[in-house]
Amino acid sequence: MDSKTKIKVSSIDSLTPLIGKKVVIEDKEIGLFLTEDGQIHAIQNRCPHKDGPLSEGTVSGDYVYCPLHDQKIDMNTGLVQSPDTGCVEVYQAVIHDGDVYICL
């Protein structure tokens, strides 16, 4: 059975809707995003095209746009949207008692 560890990465109050935040856990750089409707997303912080830092990208709905070449990435699935291709890793993120945890 696969067991995941919850790691506290932020408080919900320190996140601004639509503005990404970079967090580093061990050797993983993760982009943390709070959407306008209060959803929390955690994805690999590197665009698969040219390694753009996704935490610096523009957020619209459940998508983040790479700041380098505007690739549109679905934060729920990690899939780059057509006509581009590729994907990033998606991590489970949860809010508990005002704190944000990523499950690894």
C-alpha positions as CSV (number, residue, x, y, z in Angstrom):
1,M,0.0,0.0,0.0
2,D,1.3,3.4,-1.0
3,S,1.6,5.8,2.0
4,K,2.0,9.5,1.4
5,T,3.5,12.0,3.8
6,K,1.8,15.4,4.3
7,I,4.4,18.2,4.4
8,K,3.4,21.7,5.5
9,V,4.5,24.3,2.9
10,S,2.5,27.4,3.7
11,S,-0.3,29.0,5.5
12,I,-3.4,29.8,3.4
13,D,-3.2,33.5,4.5
14,S,0.3,33.8,2.9
15,L,-1.1,32.9,-0.5
16,T,-2.5,35.5,-2.9
17,P,-5.2,34.3,-5.4
18,L,-3.8,34.0,-8.9
19,I,-0.2,34.5,-7.8
20,G,2.1,31.5,-7.7
21,K,4.5,30.6,-4.9
22,K,7.6,28.4,-5.3
23,V,8.2,25.9,-2.6
24,V,11.1,23.4,-2.4
25,I,10.7,20.0,-0.8
26,E,13.9,17.9,-0.8
27,D,14.9,18.0,-4.5
28,K,11.4,18.9,-5.8
29,E,10.6,22.5,-6.9
30,I,6.8,22.9,-6.7
31,G,4.5,25.7,-7.8
32,L,1.7,26.4,-5.4
33,F,-1.4,28.2,-6.6
34,L,-4.6,29.5,-5.0
35,T,-7.4,30.1,-7.6
36,E,-10.0,32.8,-7.3
37,D,-12.6,30.2,-6.1
38,G,-10.3,29.0,-3.3
39,Q,-8.9,25.9,-4.9
40,I,-5.3,25.0,-4.1
41,H,-3.0,23.4,-6.7
42,A,0.5,22.1,-6.5
43,I,2.4,21.2,-9.7
44,Q,6.0,20.7,-10.8
45,N,7.4,24.2,-11.1
46,R,9.1,23.7,-14.5
47,C,7.5,24.0,-17.9
48,P,8.3,20.9,-20.0
49,H,9.1,23.1,-23.0
50,K,12.0,25.3,-21.8
51,D,12.0,24.8,-18.0
52,G,10.1,28.1,-17.4
53,P,9.3,28.7,-13.7
54,L,5.5,28.1,-13.6
55,S,5.1,29.8,-10.2
56,E,5.9,33.1,-12.1
57,G,3.2,32.4,-14.7
58,T,-0.3,33.9,-15.2
59,V,-3.2,32.0,-13.6
60,S,-6.6,31.9,-15.2
61,G,-9.2,29.5,-13.8
62,D,-7.5,26.1,-13.4
63,Y,-4.7,26.9,-15.9
64,V,-1.3,28.5,-15.5
65,Y,0.5,30.0,-18.5
66,C,4.3,29.6,-18.7
67,P,6.0,33.0,-18.4
68,L,8.5,32.1,-21.1
69,H,6.4,30.9,-24.1
70,D,2.8,31.1,-22.8
71,Q,2.2,27.3,-22.8
72,K,-1.2,26.6,-21.2
73,I,-1.0,23.9,-18.5
74,D,-4.0,22.4,-16.7
75,M,-3.2,22.4,-13.0
76,N,-5.6,19.5,-12.3
77,T,-4.0,17.1,-14.7
78,G,-0.6,18.6,-15.5
79,L,-1.3,18.4,-19.2
80,V,-0.1,21.0,-21.6
81,Q,-3.0,22.1,-23.8
82,S,-3.1,21.7,-27.5
83,P,-1.5,22.6,-29.9
84,D,1.5,22.2,-27.5
85,T,2.3,18.9,-25.8
86,G,3.9,17.6,-22.6
87,C,2.9,17.4,-18.9
88,V,4.1,18.3,-15.5
89,E,3.8,16.4,-12.3
90,V,0.7,17.2,-10.1
91,Y,0.8,16.9,-6.3
92,Q,-2.1,16.5,-4.0
93,A,-2.5,19.7,-1.9
94,V,-4.8,20.0,1.1
95,I,-5.8,22.8,3.5
96,H,-6.1,21.9,7.2
97,D,-6.6,24.4,10.0
98,G,-5.4,27.3,7.8
99,D,-2.2,25.5,6.7
100,V,-1.4,24.1,3.2
101,Y,0.1,20.7,3.0
102,I,1.5,18.8,0.0
103,C,1.2,15.1,-0.1
104,L,4.3,13.2,-1.3
